[in-house]
Amino acid sequence: MNTLLCIISVYRPDLMAEACEALGVVGNVDVIMDRRVGERRAPERATLDESRLRDRRRRSLDEEFRTEGFVVVQRDHDSAPTA
């Protein structure tokens, strides 16, 4: 079963309790608070086509994160679960 990750914006802590309550009954969703404040990692270098696709996807997620205060993504299979 694929695990989903619900990331709550650090600027919208009011959503954390609501998301935990609503998504806590679903066994494959982890809810965490975004720890990034103000800084972003430098993007990895990739081929031009990969960069364009990744940038489009990133802009879409970033826009959703800003407007909704949270985003739900599929967790990488090799990622360790959070507490």
Secondary structure, 3 states (H helix, E strand, C coil): CCCEEEEECCCCCHHHHHHHHHHCCCCCEEEEECCCCCCCCCCCCCCHHHHHHHHHHHHHHHHHHHHHCEEEEECCCCCCCCC
